[in-house]
């Protein structure tokens, strides 16, 4: 069990630029704890949630651990679903989950059963409410927390993420409900309300994309919470910002404008300064990337070849790129030992570290420099979007 948290920590540090946590003070120091987790970015969500709950055991599909690779990356309480050839009802799994909680364990459940990057969550299943009610039958208190997860660009290497821990869900007054079926529905209702409070649900994908762009803009140069900005646009997009965005898009149509996280960025002043910094940072990042072409190329190829939707692109990149990166790094060490060039692996690891750490900022700087040099005429229109977004979304809670 100790291997997986350590390995998943390495994956988080490698793949994501920054993981912010909002509401961490809600998490108790001891169990039993039932964590209800919104599911967005495939099995990668579990790696990220584990930063918040290092000791958690997730309920996970048994199919994830059928292969050697699956057992390398994933651990938890296995659920053999009927559609995957498992047992109907999974009563044994519920018993195992209750036993885990009764031993003061932290249990993580994905009530949707599957992930989606769409504008709304999937319907929540009844497994988590059944586990909670079974546990409460023994008279042992239970802490239940809703967790949401929000990626700036879920599939992108070195994206940023915010995990939101909501208030504890009350399980009081359930004994006053005589019918077991009514009790189950009441717990499910409370769980649904709590999960929707830490997630974002909007009418369609177009609304979602606009909200994500504005939320990213709201965080530029500020300590605004990305999630708080998203949540503020759940029922209405800021009209002035929408008009400014549409005006900009009309003027930018057909131009080879660059974007970062879906947003066109421009320099506040002196484009040449951004060009200089881009070149200075770009050199070590480029050399570090060239020294890791095989794992990078395989991860890029796997992210295009295997996913059936965007919500598993990051997973496929991690499943292929991370093991190859480990082997590739070991090869550099071996070459250094055999050749007597002891400094070679040190140079490799130093440049790889700089490439990983600098990639997010380099992309951002390159977008700013390119747009500032070649599309300076659009700068004022882009800044108008920024001004309108901040006007509509300030002040908001900070991370």
C-alpha positions as a Markdown table, in Angstrom:
| # | Residue | x | y | z |
|---|---|---|---|---|
| 1 | Unk | 0.0 | 0.0 | 0.0 |
| 2 | Unk | 2.9 | 2.4 | 0.7 |
| 3 | Unk | 4.2 | 2.1 | -2.9 |
| 4 | Unk | 1.2 | 3.6 | -4.6 |
| 5 | Unk | 1.0 | 6.9 | -2.6 |
| 6 | Unk | 4.7 | 7.5 | -3.2 |
| 7 | Unk | 4.4 | 6.7 | -6.9 |
| 8 | Unk | 1.3 | 8.8 | -7.3 |
| 9 | Unk | 3.1 | 11.8 | -5.6 |
| 10 | Unk | 5.8 | 11.5 | -8.3 |
| 11 | Unk | 3.1 | 11.5 | -11.0 |
| 12 | Unk | 1.4 | 14.6 | -9.5 |
| 13 | Unk | 4.7 | 16.5 | -9.3 |
| 14 | Unk | 5.6 | 15.5 | -12.8 |
| 15 | Unk | 2.4 | 16.0 | -14.7 |
| 16 | Unk | 0.7 | 19.0 | -13.0 |
| 17 | Unk | 2.1 | 22.5 | -12.6 |
| 18 | Unk | 0.2 | 23.3 | -9.4 |
| 19 | Unk | -2.5 | 21.8 | -7.3 |
| 20 | Unk | -4.4 | 24.2 | -5.0 |
| 21 | Unk | -6.6 | 22.9 | -2.2 |
| 22 | Unk | -9.6 | 24.9 | -1.0 |
| 23 | Unk | -11.3 | 24.0 | 2.3 |
| 24 | Unk | -8.6 | 21.6 | 3.6 |
| 25 | Unk | -9.6 | 22.6 | 7.2 |
| 26 | Unk | -12.7 | 20.5 | 6.8 |
| 27 | Unk | -10.7 | 17.3 | 6.7 |
| 28 | Unk | -10.5 | 15.5 | 10.1 |
| 29 | Unk | -7.3 | 14.1 | 11.4 |
| 30 | Unk | -8.9 | 10.7 | 12.1 |
| 31 | Unk | -11.5 | 8.5 | 10.6 |
| 32 | Unk | -13.9 | 7.1 | 9.8 |
| 33 | Unk | -14.3 | 9.4 | 6.8 |
| 34 | Unk | -16.3 | 8.9 | 3.6 |
| 35 | Unk | -15.1 | 11.1 | 0.8 |
| 36 | Unk | -17.5 | 11.7 | -2.1 |
| 37 | Unk | -15.4 | 12.7 | -5.1 |
| 38 | Unk | -16.6 | 14.3 | -8.3 |
| 39 | Unk | -15.1 | 12.5 | -11.3 |
| 40 | Unk | -13.7 | 14.5 | -14.2 |
| 41 | Unk | -10.4 | 13.4 | -15.7 |
| 42 | Unk | -10.5 | 9.6 | -15.6 |
| 43 | Unk | -8.4 | 7.7 | -13.1 |
| 44 | Unk | -6.0 | 10.6 | -12.9 |
| 45 | Unk | -8.5 | 12.2 | -10.5 |
| 46 | Unk | -7.5 | 9.6 | -7.9 |
| 47 | Unk | -3.8 | 10.7 | -8.1 |
| 48 | Unk | -4.8 | 14.3 | -7.5 |
| 49 | Unk | -7.3 | 13.7 | -4.7 |
| 50 | Unk | -4.6 | 11.7 | -2.9 |
| 51 | Unk | -2.7 | 15.0 | -2.3 |
| 52 | Unk | -5.6 | 16.0 | -0.1 |
| 53 | Unk | -6.3 | 12.6 | 1.4 |
| 54 | Unk | -2.9 | 10.7 | 1.4 |
| 55 | Unk | -4.3 | 7.8 | 3.5 |
| 56 | Unk | -7.5 | 7.3 | 1.5 |
| 57 | Unk | -8.5 | 3.9 | -0.1 |
| 58 | Unk | -10.6 | 4.5 | -3.2 |
| 59 | Unk | -13.3 | 2.2 | -4.5 |
| 60 | Unk | -12.2 | 1.4 | -8.1 |
| 61 | Unk | -13.2 | -0.7 | -11.0 |
| 62 | Unk | -11.6 | -4.2 | -10.8 |
| 63 | Unk | -10.8 | -3.9 | -14.5 |
| 64 | Unk | -8.2 | -1.2 | -13.7 |
| 65 | Unk | -6.0 | -3.8 | -11.8 |
| 66 | Unk | -6.3 | -6.7 | -14.2 |
| 67 | Unk | -3.0 | -6.0 | -15.9 |
| 68 | Unk | 0.5 | -5.6 | -14.5 |
| 69 | Unk | 0.5 | -1.9 | -15.5 |
| 70 | Unk | -2.8 | -1.4 | -13.7 |
| 71 | Unk | -1.5 | -2.9 | -10.5 |
| 72 | Unk | 1.6 | -0.7 | -10.8 |
| 73 | Unk | -0.5 | 2.5 | -10.9 |
| 74 | Unk | -3.7 | 1.8 | -9.0 |
| 75 | Unk | -4.7 | 0.4 | -5.6 |
| 76 | Unk | -7.9 | 0.4 | -3.6 |
| 77 | Unk | -11.1 | -1.6 | -2.9 |
| 78 | Unk | -12.0 | -3.3 | -6.2 |
| 79 | Unk | -15.6 | -3.2 | -7.5 |
| 80 | Unk | -16.5 | -5.8 | -10.1 |
| 81 | Unk | -19.4 | -4.1 | -11.9 |
| 82 | Unk | -22.0 | -6.2 | -13.7 |
| 83 | Unk | -21.3 | -4.6 | -17.1 |
| 84 | Unk | -17.6 | -5.6 | -16.6 |
| 85 | Unk | -18.5 | -9.2 | -15.8 |
| 86 | Unk | -18.8 | -8.8 | -12.0 |
| 87 | Unk | -21.3 | -9.8 | -9.4 |
| 88 | Unk | -24.7 | -8.1 | -9.3 |
| 89 | Unk | -25.1 | -5.8 | -6.3 |
| 90 | Unk | -21.5 | -6.1 | -5.1 |
| 91 | Unk | -22.7 | -6.8 | -1.6 |
| 92 | Unk | -19.3 | -8.1 | -0.6 |
| 93 | Unk | -17.7 | -4.8 | -1.7 |
| 94 | Unk | -20.1 | -2.8 | 0.5 |
| 95 | Unk | -19.3 | -5.1 | 3.4 |
| 96 | Unk | -15.6 | -4.5 | 2.8 |
| 97 | Unk | -16.1 | -0.7 | 2.6 |
| 98 | Unk | -18.0 | -0.7 | 5.9 |
| 99 | Unk | -15.3 | -2.8 | 7.6 |
| 100 | Unk | -12.7 | -0.3 | 6.3 |
| 101 | Unk | -14.7 | 2.6 | 7.8 |
| 102 | Unk | -15.3 | 0.8 | 11.1 |
| 103 | Unk | -11.5 | 0.5 | 11.4 |
| 104 | Unk | -11.3 | 4.3 | 11.2 |
| 105 | Unk | -10.3 | 4.2 | 7.6 |
| 106 | Unk | -10.6 | 7.0 | 5.0 |
| 107 | Unk | -12.7 | 5.7 | 2.0 |
| 108 | Unk | -13.0 | 7.5 | -1.3 |
| 109 | Unk | -16.0 | 7.0 | -3.6 |
| 110 | Unk | -16.8 | 8.3 | -7.1 |
| 111 | Unk | -20.6 | 8.4 | -6.9 |
| 112 | Unk | -21.0 | 9.1 | -10.7 |
| 113 | Unk | -19.3 | 5.7 | -11.4 |
| 114 | Unk | -17.4 | 7.2 | -14.4 |
| 115 | Unk | -15.8 | 10.5 | -15.5 |
| 116 | Unk | -16.7 | 13.3 | -17.9 |
| 117 | Unk | -15.3 | 16.7 | -18.7 |
| 118 | Unk | -18.8 | 17.8 | -19.9 |
| 119 | Unk | -20.8 | 20.7 | -18.5 |
| 120 | Unk | -22.7 | 18.6 | -15.9 |
| 121 | Unk | -22.1 | 15.7 | -13.6 |
| 122 | Unk | -23.5 | 12.3 | -14.4 |
| 123 | Unk | -26.4 | 11.0 | -12.2 |
| 124 | Unk | -25.1 | 9.9 | -8.8 |
| 125 | Unk | -25.5 | 6.2 | -7.9 |
| 126 | Unk | -26.7 | 4.8 | -4.6 |
| 127 | Unk | -23.6 | 2.9 | -3.5 |
| 128 | Unk | -22.2 | 5.7 | -1.3 |
| 129 | Unk | -25.5 | 6.3 | 0.5 |
| 130 | Unk | -25.9 | 2.5 | 1.1 |
| 131 | Unk | -22.4 | 2.4 | 2.6 |
| 132 | Unk | -23.1 | 5.4 | 4.9 |
| 133 | Unk | -26.4 | 3.9 | 6.1 |
| 134 | Unk | -24.8 | 0.5 | 6.7 |
| 135 | Unk | -22.1 | 2.1 | 8.7 |
| 136 | Unk | -24.5 | 4.2 | 10.8 |
| 137 | Unk | -26.4 | 1.0 | 11.8 |
| 138 | Unk | -23.6 | 0.2 | 14.2 |
| 139 | Unk | -23.9 | 3.6 | 15.9 |
| 140 | Unk | -20.4 | 4.7 | 14.9 |
| 141 | Unk | -20.2 | 8.4 | 13.9 |
| 142 | Unk | -19.2 | 9.1 | 10.3 |
| 143 | Unk | -17.7 | 12.1 | 8.7 |
| 144 | Unk | -18.8 | 12.6 | 5.1 |
| 145 | Unk | -17.1 | 15.2 | 2.9 |
| 146 | Unk | -17.8 | 16.2 | -0.7 |
| 147 | Unk | -14.8 | 16.9 | -2.9 |
| 148 | Unk | -14.7 | 18.6 | -6.3 |
| 149 | Unk | -11.9 | 18.8 | -8.8 |
| 150 | Unk | -11.3 | 21.5 | -11.4 |
| 151 | Unk | -8.6 | 21.5 | -14.1 |
| 152 | Unk | -7.6 | 24.5 | -16.2 |
| 153 | Unk | -6.8 | 22.1 | -19.1 |
| 154 | Unk | -7.4 | 18.5 | -18.0 |
| 155 | Unk | -5.5 | 16.8 | -20.8 |
| 156 | Unk | -2.5 | 19.3 | -20.9 |
| 157 | Unk | 0.9 | 18.5 | -19.5 |
| 158 | Unk | 1.7 | 20.8 | -16.5 |
| 159 | Unk | -1.8 | 22.1 | -16.2 |
| 160 | Unk | -3.0 | 23.5 | -12.9 |
| 161 | Unk | -5.7 | 22.0 | -10.7 |
| 162 | Unk | -7.9 | 23.1 | -7.8 |
| 163 | Unk | -9.4 | 20.6 | -5.4 |
| 164 | Unk | -12.4 | 21.9 | -3.4 |
| 165 | Unk | -13.3 | 20.3 | 0.0 |
| 166 | Unk | -16.9 | 21.2 | 0.9 |
| 167 | Unk | -18.5 | 21.4 | 4.3 |
| 168 | Unk | -19.2 | 18.1 | 6.2 |
| 169 | Unk | -22.5 | 16.5 | 5.2 |
| 170 | Unk | -25.0 | 16.2 | 8.1 |
| 171 | Unk | -26.4 | 12.7 | 8.7 |
| 172 | Unk | -28.6 | 13.9 | 11.6 |
| 173 | Unk | -32.3 | 13.0 | 12.0 |
| 174 | Unk | -32.2 | 10.0 | 9.7 |
| 175 | Unk | -33.6 | 7.8 | 12.5 |
| 176 | Unk | -36.8 | 9.8 | 12.3 |
| 177 | Unk | -37.4 | 8.4 | 8.8 |
| 178 | Unk | -39.1 | 5.0 | 9.2 |
| 179 | Unk | -38.9 | 3.6 | 5.7 |
| 180 | Unk | -35.4 | 2.3 | 4.7 |
| 181 | Unk | -36.1 | 3.4 | 1.1 |
| 182 | Unk | -37.0 | 6.9 | 2.2 |
| 183 | Unk | -33.8 | 7.1 | 4.3 |
| 184 | Unk | -31.8 | 6.0 | 1.3 |
| 185 | Unk | -33.4 | 8.7 | -0.9 |
| 186 | Unk | -32.8 | 11.4 | 1.8 |
| 187 | Unk | -29.1 | 10.5 | 2.1 |
| 188 | Unk | -28.8 | 10.5 | -1.6 |
| 189 | Unk | -30.4 | 13.9 | -1.8 |
| 190 | Unk | -28.1 | 15.3 | 0.8 |
| 191 | Unk | -25.1 | 13.9 | -1.0 |
| 192 | Unk | -26.2 | 15.3 | -4.3 |
| 193 | Unk | -26.7 | 18.8 | -2.9 |
| 194 | Unk | -23.3 | 18.7 | -1.3 |
| 195 | Unk | -21.5 | 17.5 | -4.4 |
| 196 | Unk | -23.2 | 20.1 | -6.6 |
| 197 | Unk | -21.9 | 22.8 | -4.2 |
| 198 | Unk | -18.3 | 21.8 | -5.0 |
| 199 | Unk | -18.9 | 21.3 | -8.7 |
| 200 | Unk | -20.1 | 23.4 | -11.6 |
| 201 | Unk | -23.1 | 22.5 | -13.7 |
| 202 | Unk | -24.0 | 24.6 | -16.7 |
| 203 | Unk | -26.4 | 24.2 | -19.6 |
| 204 | Unk | -24.0 | 23.3 | -22.4 |
| 205 | Unk | -20.4 | 22.9 | -23.5 |
| 206 | Unk | -20.3 | 26.4 | -25.0 |
| 207 | Unk | -21.2 | 28.0 | -21.7 |
| 208 | Unk | -18.7 | 25.7 | -20.0 |
| 209 | Unk | -15.8 | 26.7 | -22.3 |
| 210 | Unk | -16.6 | 30.4 | -21.9 |
| 211 | Unk | -16.7 | 30.1 | -18.1 |
| 212 | Unk | -13.4 | 28.3 | -18.0 |
| 213 | Unk | -11.8 | 30.9 | -20.2 |
| 214 | Unk | -13.1 | 33.7 | -17.9 |
| 215 | Unk | -12.1 | 31.8 | -14.8 |
| 216 | Unk | -8.5 | 31.5 | -16.1 |
| 217 | Unk | -8.4 | 35.2 | -16.9 |
| 218 | Unk | -9.7 | 36.0 | -13.3 |
| 219 | Unk | -6.6 | 34.1 | -11.9 |
| 220 | Unk | -4.0 | 35.9 | -14.0 |
| 221 | Unk | -1.8 | 38.0 | -11.7 |
| 222 | Unk | -4.2 | 37.4 | -8.8 |
| 223 | Unk | -4.8 | 34.9 | -6.0 |
| 224 | Unk | -8.4 | 34.4 | -7.1 |
| 225 | Unk | -9.8 | 30.9 | -6.7 |
| 226 | Unk | -10.3 | 29.3 | -10.1 |
| 227 | Unk | -13.3 | 27.3 | -8.7 |
| 228 | Unk | -14.8 | 30.4 | -7.1 |
| 229 | Unk | -14.7 | 32.1 | -10.5 |
| 230 | Unk | -16.3 | 29.1 | -12.2 |
| 231 | Unk | -19.0 | 28.9 | -9.6 |
| 232 | Unk | -19.8 | 32.6 | -9.9 |
| 233 | Unk | -20.7 | 31.9 | -13.6 |
| 234 | Unk | -22.8 | 28.8 | -13.0 |
| 235 | Unk | -26.1 | 30.6 | -13.6 |
| 236 | Unk | -25.1 | 33.6 | -15.6 |
| 237 | Unk | -22.1 | 34.6 | -17.7 |
| 238 | Unk | -20.9 | 38.3 | -17.3 |
| 239 | Unk | -22.6 | 40.0 | -20.2 |
| 240 | Unk | -20.0 | 42.8 | -20.6 |
| 241 | Unk | -17.1 | 40.2 | -20.7 |
| 242 | Unk | -19.1 | 38.1 | -23.2 |
| 243 | Unk | -19.5 | 41.1 | -25.5 |
| 244 | Unk | -15.8 | 41.9 | -25.2 |
| 245 | Unk | -14.9 | 38.3 | -26.0 |
| 246 | Unk | -17.2 | 38.2 | -29.1 |
| 247 | Unk | -15.8 | 41.5 | -30.3 |
| 248 | Unk | -12.2 | 40.2 | -30.0 |
| 249 | Unk | -13.0 | 36.9 | -31.7 |
| 250 | Unk | -14.6 | 38.8 | -34.7 |
| 251 | Unk | -11.4 | 40.8 | -35.1 |
| 252 | Unk | -9.1 | 37.8 | -34.6 |
| 253 | Unk | -10.9 | 35.5 | -37.0 |
| 254 | Unk | -8.5 | 33.9 | -39.5 |
| 255 | Unk | -5.3 | 35.2 | -37.7 |
| 256 | Unk | -2.6 | 32.8 | -36.3 |
| 257 | Unk | -3.1 | 34.1 | -32.8 |
| 258 | Unk | -1.7 | 31.9 | -30.0 |
| 259 | Unk | -3.6 | 31.1 | -26.8 |
| 260 | Unk | -2.8 | 29.7 | -23.4 |
| 261 | Unk | -5.4 | 27.7 | -21.7 |
| 262 | Unk | -7.8 | 28.8 | -24.4 |
| 263 | Unk | -7.1 | 32.5 | -23.7 |
| 264 | Unk | -5.2 | 35.0 | -26.0 |
| 265 | Unk | -2.5 | 36.7 | -23.9 |
| 266 | Unk | -0.7 | 39.9 | -24.6 |
| 267 | Unk | 2.1 | 41.8 | -22.9 |
| 268 | Unk | 1.3 | 44.6 | -20.5 |
| 269 | Unk | 4.2 | 46.5 | -22.1 |
| 270 | Unk | 7.5 | 45.9 | -24.0 |
| 271 | Unk | 7.0 | 42.8 | -26.1 |
| 272 | Unk | 10.7 | 42.5 | -26.7 |
| 273 | Unk | 11.2 | 41.9 | -23.0 |
| 274 | Unk | 8.9 | 38.9 | -23.2 |
| 275 | Unk | 10.8 | 37.7 | -26.3 |
| 276 | Unk | 14.1 | 37.9 | -24.4 |
| 277 | Unk | 12.8 | 36.0 | -21.3 |
| 278 | Unk | 11.2 | 33.4 | -23.6 |
| 279 | Unk | 14.5 | 32.8 | -25.3 |
| 280 | Unk | 16.4 | 32.6 | -22.0 |
| 281 | Unk | 13.9 | 30.1 | -20.5 |
| 282 | Unk | 13.4 | 28.3 | -23.8 |
| 283 | Unk | 17.0 | 27.2 | -24.1 |
| 284 | Unk | 17.2 | 24.9 | -21.0 |
| 285 | Unk | 13.6 | 23.7 | -21.5 |
| 286 | Unk | 14.3 | 22.8 | -25.1 |
| 287 | Unk | 17.5 | 21.0 | -24.3 |
| 288 | Unk | 15.8 | 19.1 | -21.4 |
| 289 | Unk | 13.0 | 18.1 | -23.8 |
| 290 | Unk | 15.5 | 16.9 | -26.4 |
| 291 | Unk | 17.2 | 14.7 | -23.8 |
| 292 | Unk | 13.8 | 13.1 | -23.2 |
| 293 | Unk | 12.4 | 12.7 | -26.7 |
| 294 | Unk | 11.5 | 9.0 | -26.4 |
| 295 | Unk | 9.2 | 9.2 | -23.4 |
| 296 | Unk | 7.8 | 12.5 | -24.6 |
| 297 | Unk | 7.1 | 11.2 | -28.1 |
| 298 | Unk | 5.5 | 8.0 | -26.8 |
| 299 | Unk | 3.3 | 9.9 | -24.3 |
| 300 | Unk | 2.2 | 12.3 | -27.1 |
| 301 | Unk | 1.4 | 9.4 | -29.5 |
| 302 | Unk | -0.5 | 7.5 | -26.8 |
| 303 | Unk | -2.6 | 10.6 | -26.0 |
| 304 | Unk | -3.7 | 10.7 | -29.6 |
| 305 | Unk | -4.0 | 7.0 | -30.3 |
| 306 | Unk | -5.8 | 5.4 | -27.4 |
| 307 | Unk | -8.3 | 7.8 | -25.8 |
| 308 | Unk | -11.9 | 7.6 | -26.8 |
| 309 | Unk | -12.6 | 11.0 | -25.2 |
| 310 | Unk | -10.7 | 13.9 | -23.7 |
| 311 | Unk | -11.2 | 12.7 | -20.2 |
| 312 | Unk | -8.7 | 9.9 | -20.6 |
| 313 | Unk | -6.0 | 11.7 | -22.6 |
| 314 | Unk | -4.0 | 12.6 | -19.5 |
| 315 | Unk | -4.3 | 9.0 | -18.2 |
| 316 | Unk | -2.9 | 7.4 | -21.4 |
| 317 | Unk | 0.0 | 9.9 | -21.4 |
| 318 | Unk | 0.8 | 9.0 | -17.8 |
| 319 | Unk | 0.4 | 5.3 | -18.2 |
| 320 | Unk | 2.8 | 5.2 | -21.1 |
| 321 | Unk | 5.1 | 8.2 | -20.5 |
| 322 | Unk | 5.9 | 7.8 | -16.8 |
| 323 | Unk | 7.2 | 4.2 | -17.0 |
| 324 | Unk | 9.2 | 5.0 | -20.0 |
| 325 | Unk | 10.6 | 8.1 | -18.4 |
| 326 | Unk | 11.7 | 6.0 | -15.4 |
| 327 | Unk | 13.5 | 3.5 | -17.6 |
| 328 | Unk | 15.0 | 6.3 | -19.8 |
| 329 | Unk | 16.4 | 8.0 | -16.6 |
| 330 | Unk | 17.8 | 4.7 | -15.5 |
| 331 | Unk | 19.5 | 4.4 | -18.9 |
| 332 | Unk | 21.2 | 7.8 | -18.5 |
| 333 | Unk | 22.5 | 6.7 | -15.0 |
| 334 | Unk | 23.8 | 3.4 | -16.5 |
| 335 | Unk | 25.5 | 5.2 | -19.4 |
| 336 | Unk | 27.2 | 7.5 | -16.9 |
| 337 | Unk | 28.4 | 4.6 | -14.8 |
| 338 | Unk | 29.7 | 2.6 | -17.7 |
| 339 | Unk | 31.4 | 5.5 | -19.5 |
| 340 | Unk | 32.9 | 7.0 | -16.3 |
| 341 | Unk | 31.2 | 10.3 | -17.1 |
| 342 | Unk | 29.7 | 10.6 | -13.6 |
| 343 | Unk | 28.5 | 14.2 | -14.4 |
| 344 | Unk | 26.3 | 13.1 | -17.3 |
| 345 | Unk | 23.3 | 11.8 | -15.3 |
| 346 | Unk | 23.6 | 15.0 | -13.1 |
| 347 | Unk | 23.3 | 17.2 | -16.2 |
| 348 | Unk | 20.5 | 15.1 | -17.5 |
| 349 | Unk | 18.4 | 15.3 | -14.3 |
| 350 | Unk | 19.1 | 19.0 | -13.8 |
| 351 | Unk | 18.0 | 19.9 | -17.4 |
| 352 | Unk | 15.0 | 17.5 | -17.1 |
| 353 | Unk | 14.0 | 19.2 | -13.9 |
| 354 | Unk | 14.3 | 22.7 | -15.5 |
| 355 | Unk | 12.3 | 21.5 | -18.5 |
| 356 | Unk | 9.4 | 20.1 | -16.4 |
| 357 | Unk | 9.3 | 23.1 | -14.0 |
| 358 | Unk | 9.7 | 25.7 | -16.8 |
| 359 | Unk | 7.3 | 24.2 | -19.4 |
| 360 | Unk | 4.1 | 25.9 | -18.2 |
| 361 | Unk | 5.7 | 29.3 | -17.9 |
| 362 | Unk | 7.5 | 29.0 | -21.2 |
| 363 | Unk | 4.2 | 28.3 | -23.0 |
| 364 | Unk | 2.6 | 31.3 | -21.4 |
| 365 | Unk | 5.6 | 33.6 | -22.2 |
| 366 | Unk | 5.7 | 32.4 | -25.8 |
| 367 | Unk | 2.0 | 33.1 | -26.3 |
| 368 | Unk | 2.5 | 36.6 | -24.9 |
| 369 | Unk | 5.6 | 37.3 | -26.9 |
| 370 | Unk | 4.1 | 36.0 | -30.2 |
| 371 | Unk | 0.9 | 37.9 | -29.9 |
| 372 | Unk | 2.6 | 41.1 | -28.7 |
| 373 | Unk | 5.0 | 41.1 | -31.7 |
| 374 | Unk | 2.6 | 40.2 | -34.5 |
| 375 | Unk | -0.8 | 41.2 | -33.3 |
| 376 | Unk | -0.2 | 44.3 | -31.2 |
| 377 | Unk | -3.4 | 45.8 | -32.7 |
| 378 | Unk | -5.5 | 43.4 | -30.7 |
| 379 | Unk | -3.9 | 44.1 | -27.4 |
| 380 | Unk | -6.4 | 46.7 | -26.3 |
| 381 | Unk | -9.3 | 44.4 | -27.2 |
| 382 | Unk | -7.8 | 41.6 | -25.2 |
| 383 | Unk | -7.2 | 43.8 | -22.2 |
| 384 | Unk | -10.8 | 44.9 | -22.4 |
| 385 | Unk | -11.8 | 41.3 | -21.9 |
| 386 | Unk | -9.5 | 41.1 | -18.9 |
| 387 | Unk | -10.9 | 44.3 | -17.4 |
| 388 | Unk | -14.6 | 43.2 | -17.9 |
| 389 | Unk | -13.9 | 39.8 | -16.3 |
| 390 | Unk | -12.2 | 41.2 | -13.2 |
| 391 | Unk | -15.0 | 43.8 | -12.9 |
| 392 | Unk | -17.6 | 41.0 | -12.9 |
| 393 | Unk | -15.8 | 38.5 | -10.7 |
| 394 | Unk | -14.0 | 40.6 | -8.1 |
| 395 | Unk | -13.9 | 40.2 | -5.2 |
| 396 | Unk | -14.0 | 36.4 | -5.0 |
| 397 | Unk | -12.5 | 34.0 | -2.5 |
| 398 | Unk | -8.8 | 33.5 | -2.9 |
| 399 | Unk | -6.8 | 30.3 | -2.9 |
